[in-house]
């Protein structure tokens, strides 16, 4: 079956522009996660959804970052007034149930954002 | 805050050699530990997941051990192949859903 997909795969933005990154999780997966991966680093947690509810946004680096999942499936991560330090790979992951237990998170290919 | 460290940062070996990748973490109160593989331009693929009550997990040529009390895990890859070239990430999971990742070990297997 289809895995987690993300679009666009690459995005170049000028400093100050707004960007929107899309994640299509595995169909039926309840939990959805966003991570930010800077060059040469491991992914860092940004936010977590259970269905349409955003239960944790503690990892969002500033109020310029906003995420939504209005119908409990597709999610969008929006970054307003992009800065150079926002350049990173943004990874989306989904898991079947509520994020607890032994199940794994399935990752998408990521969106590579470059802010000039 | 949980800190996860992976050593070495990069590793280059000839084909056929065994690989040993190390991961250490500062807080032993974890739920499980996972090893992931990341290929350039692609997402993360889960390789092995070890529950906190387990000592090791095996899948084919891969074996991962966990010593929770000392905050260490080791991933062994037997008889390495060029197709094993990738970045390997270790992630620990506390009692919630947030994974804490190391920076990874980039492996090159020379044919």
Interface residues (C-beta under 8 A of the other chain):
Chain A: X3 X4 X9 X31 X33 X35 X40 X41 X42 X43 X44 X45 X48 X56 X59 X91 X93 X95 X99 X100 X102 X104 X105 X106 X107 X108 X109 X110 X112
Chain B: X4 X32 X34 X36 X41 X42 X43 X44 X45 X46 X49 X51 X89 X91 X96 X97 X98 X99 X100 X101 X102 X103 X104
